[in-house]
């Protein structure tokens, strides 16, 4: 197996609070914002970390946000489709062309068809069962790895895409659920595959499934539909005996155009949508969170996951402005973080900020504050206001003449020199 010690980029190795924008709205502590982090495909909450694939002008990076101290480090430059953690706490990643990668102590071990029994180098999803077996949904079959040996399972289909597995979800009994050939739902038990479709469920749109989730009671939840076609979408539930669909005609679900789902530790189902933000379903009541009634910054939600504190992490975008907004986290009653992270935030709040660079040429940034939209005012040595406005990241001072200036931010008066 090919092993390579990562040349770990020290991008983001400084505290997150001084590198990325951590933005909190004091009037709504249920939401926190990491808008400088732009997830492209994958968000996974594993242990005390959030693993994210970002897209930096076409370059894909896998980064890790440590919730213990709010630091960021870079795992590597990969295009990944999913991330999972094994029973030993090691990280595994599926890739779109390089097979499966095992990450431990800064070392990557690659598994591919050339050096292992993995059935294809394109792997769409991975998951571990309760026996620590790794299941890999590949472009050519379902590969299972017990740590020593590989086994490949395939359906009886002979079509070109009949064994292209797009998702793998582990059921409570150890069986597996899959999306094959894009969106067809299959259940695998002891190597046998059963297709669920309109004939045995009564729901035509089940074959348009985009995401599968299983709660602690063993109920299966399916996000179904076609992008941008409202009439075909909805949330389908299977309790191992009967099927039911929830949509905006028979329930208070805000939108049928759903993108993703996650299920928290209380078995509450959360779904993201293209146009109507975030929705939750507790089995009886629907609640919807949009920019008009909550702290969410955009109408579109994707890449949804839940961490061990029941915080919901999501990629948010604006349909109205076509703007990619970034990473946001939400928890009813307030976002929960480890005590060490809260202490870091409090220390930052009480620390006097600095202006960098100083002297400045074109742009300045204020460090040592919990960043959010803030008003600022710049005066010269005569006390005349020369520049004011609202800033989020940086302040453009290129129009100022060379000299000595005072920057007022909140209750702080900061000095800087313009070259």
N, C-alpha and C positions, 0 to 999 in steps of 0.2 A: 504494500500500500504506500502511496505517495505521501510523504510527510514534509511539511515545510514550516519552519519557525516563522511566525508572522513578523514582518517588518511593520510593527504596529505604528500607525501614524499617530503622532501625539496631538493631532487635531482634537480639540474638545477635551483635553486632559485637565484643563483648569476647571475650577468649580463651575457647574452649570449656571449658577446665578450671575457669574461675571462674563460668561461666554455667550450663552443663549439667553433669550429674553424670557424671564419668568414673570408673568404678568398676572396679578390678582386684583379682582375688583372687590374693594373692601366692603361694598354694599351687597356683594353676592359671593360669599366665601365658598359656595358650593362648586364654583368653577375656577380652574386654573388654566393658564395659557402658556404654551411653548411654541409660539408662532414662528420662531426661527427654524424649528424642526419641521421639515416637509416630508412626511412619509410618502413613499411612492406605491408600495404594495403591502408590506407586511408590518404588523404591530403584534407583539406577543408579550404577555405579562407572565414572567417565569421567576419564581422565588421573589426576591426583593429587587428585581430589575425589570425594566421595560426594554425589549429589544425591538429595534426599528430599522427598516431599510429606508434610506433617504435617497433622493435624487438630486444631485448637485450639478445642474446644467448638463444632464445626460450621463453623469457618472454615478453609479450606484455604490453606496457605502452601507455597511451594517454597523450600527452604533448601539451602545448599551448605556441606558440611563439608570444609574444606581440610586435607588430610593433611599438608601441609608444616609448618603451624604450629598445627594444631588450632583454627583460628578458624572461626566460623560467620557467614555473611551471608545475607540474605534476597533471593531473586531476585524474588519477587512473590507476589501473592495470586491464585492460579489453581487450578482443579481440573484436573489433568493426568492423562493415562493412561500416558504413556511419555516418556522423555528419551533423546536421542542426540547424539553429537558428530560433526561433519563433519571432513573432512581438514584444515581450517584451524584446528581447535580450537574452533570456534563451537558453541554449545549450541542445540539445537532441542527443542521440547516439543510434544507432541500434547495437545489439550484435548478436553473433553467438551462442546463447544458453541461454541468460539471458533476453530476451525480449528487451524492450526499456527503456533507462535511461534518466531521466530529471535532469540536473545539474544546480543548482542555489545557489550562495553564499556558495559554498563549501559543499552543501548537495545534495546527490543523491537520487532520488525517482525512484524506479523500477516499471515498468509495465510489467506484465507477464500474461499468461492465467489463473493463479491461483487467481490473485487479480484484474483482469480487463477483459475487453472484447477483448483483443488482441488475435488473432486467433492462434498464434503459438509462441513458445519461441525463434525460430530461425528467425531473421529478417534480410533480405539482404540489405534493403535500406529504407530510410525515406525522406520525403519532406513536406514542408508546402505550402499550396495554399494561394491566396491573401485574404482569409477569416480566415486565421490562423488555418485552419484544418490540422491536422497531418495525413499523409498518410503513411502506413507501408506496405512494400512489404515483406510478410512472406512466410514461407515454406508451408503454408496452407491457402491461401487467401489474399485478400487485405483488411487491417484493416484501418478504418478511425476514428479519434478521434477529437471531436470538443471542447475538454476541459472538457466536462461533460460525454458525452455518446459515446459509441463505436458502429460502424457498420461494418459488414464484407461483402465484395463483392467477388463473385466467378464466374468463367466462367462456361459454360455448360458442359465442358469436364469432363469425368469420369475416365480418366487415372490416374495413380499413381502420375504423375508430372504435370497434367493439371492445377493445381492451386498453383504451386510453383512459386511465383513472385520473380524475381531477380532484378528488377529495377523499380523505379517510377519517372516519370518526369512530371511536371505540365505544361499543355498547357496554352496559353493566355486566352482561354475561360473557364478555370477551369476544363476541362477534363484532363484525365491522359493517359500517354503512358507507356507501360511496356514491359519488357522481361519476358516471362513465359517459364517454362521448359527449362531453360538455355539460349535460344537465339531466341525464337519465338516472333515476334512483335505483340502486341495487343494495341488497342486504346479503352479506356473506356469512355463512355458518359452516364450519368444518370443510371449507373448500368449495361449497356449493353456493351458487349465486341465484338470488331470486329478484326478478325485476318487478318494481312497483310502477304501475301506470294507471291510465283512466279505467281500464277494464277491471282491475281488482281493487281500486280505491274509489272510483267514481269522480276523481278530480283530473280534468284534462290538463290543467296547468302544472301538475306535479312533475311532468317531464320537462318543465322549464325551471327546475330548481337551481338556485345559485349558491345556497349555503344550507348546511345541516347542523343542528345542535341537539344535544341530549341532556335532559335535566337529571337531577339525582333520583327521581322516581322512575326513570327509564322512558319518559315521554320523549318522542322525537318531534322536532320542530324543523320545518322546511320553509326557507324564504324562496318563493316561487314568482315567476313572471318574466317578462321581457322588458329590457330597458326602454323607458319612455312610453310604454303602452300600458295605461292605467287599468284597463279592463281585465287584463290577464294576470295581474299580480295579487299577492296576498301572503298571509302566514298560515301554513297548514300544520296541524298537530295530529300525531298518531300515538295513541295510548296503548298500543299493542293489541287492541281489540277493535277500535273504530277510528274513523278519520273525521276531522272537522276543519273547516277553513274559516279564517277571520279576514275580513276585508272592510273597506270603507262603506260598504252597503249594509252589512249585517252587524257591524260593531263600531266602536268609536276610534278605530285605527285611522290615523290622519291621512295616510296615503297608501295606495296599493303598490306604488313604485318603490319597492324596498331594495336595499343593497346588501345588507349584512345583518348578522345577529350575534349576540352573546347572552349567556345565561349566568346570573350571579349565584352566590352561595345560598341565597334565599329562594332559588328557583324562579326568580323574576326574569322574564324574557325581555330583552332590549333589542330593538331593531333600528337600523339607520335607513334613511330614505333619500331619494334624489332631491326632493323639493320641500319636504316638511320636517326636517330636523330629526330628532331622536324621539322614539316612542317606547313606552314600557307597558308590560302586561303582567299583572300579578295573578292571573287565572280568572279574575272577575272583572277588574276595572282597567281601562286603558288611560294612560296619561301621555300627553304629547309635549315636547319641549322644542320651541322654536325661538328665533331671535326676538319675537314680539312678546314672549312671556317668560323667557329665561335668559341665562347668561351665555348661551351658545352663540357663536359669532357668525354662523352661516346657515343656509337652508339645507345644504348637502352634507351627509355623513357617510363615511365608509371606514373600513379597516377597524372595526370595533372589537375591543377585548376588555376583560375584567381582571383586575389584579387581586391579590390576597386580602386587600382591605376593602374590597367591593367598589373601588374607584373604577369608573368606566373611561377608558382611553379611546380616543377616536381621531380620525383625520377629517377635518372640517373644510368645506369649501363654499363659496358663495355662488349660487346659481344666477342671482341678479346681476352681479358684476363680472362673472366668469373669473373670479379671483381664487387662487389657491391660498387658503388662510393658514393652515398648519395644524399642529397637534394641540388638542385640548383634553382636559380631564374633568370629570364630573362625578359628584357623589351627593345624593340628597342628605341634608344635614351637615354637609361640609366635607371637603376632601380630607382623607386621612393619610398621613405619612408617618414613617417611623419617628420616634422622638428626636433622634439625632438630626434628621432633616429639618424638623421644626426649629430646633435650636440654631441651625445654620441660617434659617430665614430670619429669626429674631436678631441674631448677631448682625446680620446685614442691615436690618432696619435701623439699628442703633449706631452704625458705623458712619462716620462723616465721609461723604463721597469725594471723589477726585475727578478732575478734568484731564482726559488724555486724548491726544498727546498735548503736552504743554512745554514749550511753545507749540502753537498749532499753525497749520497752513490752510487747509480747506475744510476739514471736518473735525468735530470734537465729539467725544462720547463721555458720558458721566458714569463712572463705575462706583460700585459700593452701594447701590440702591436696588430695591426690588423694582425692576423696570416695568413700566406701563405707560400709557399716554399721559404726559405731564405738560403743564404750562411752563414756559420759561420766559425770561426777560434778560436781555443783555444791555448793560449801560456802560458808557465810557467813563473816564476819570472825572468828567464834569457832572456826572449824574444824569446825562441825557440818554434816553432809550434809543438804541440804534438797531435793535432787532428783538422781536418777540414772536411767540407763536406756540405751537404744540409739537412736541417731539416724542418719538417712540424709541428709536435706536440712536441715531446721530443727529447733530445739528450742523447745518451747512453755514460756515462762517467765512466762506471764500470772498464774499462781497465786502467784508469789513476791511478797513484800512489797518495798516500795521500799528500796533499799540497795545496798551494795557486795558483789560476789560473785566467787568464783574458779571457773573452769571448767577441769576436768582432761580433756584429750583426748590419748590416747597419752601421750607424755612431756612434753607442754606444759601449763603452768598459765597460763591466760589470765584477764585481769581484765575485768569489765564492771560497769556500773551499771544497776540496774533502777529506772525512774522510778516 
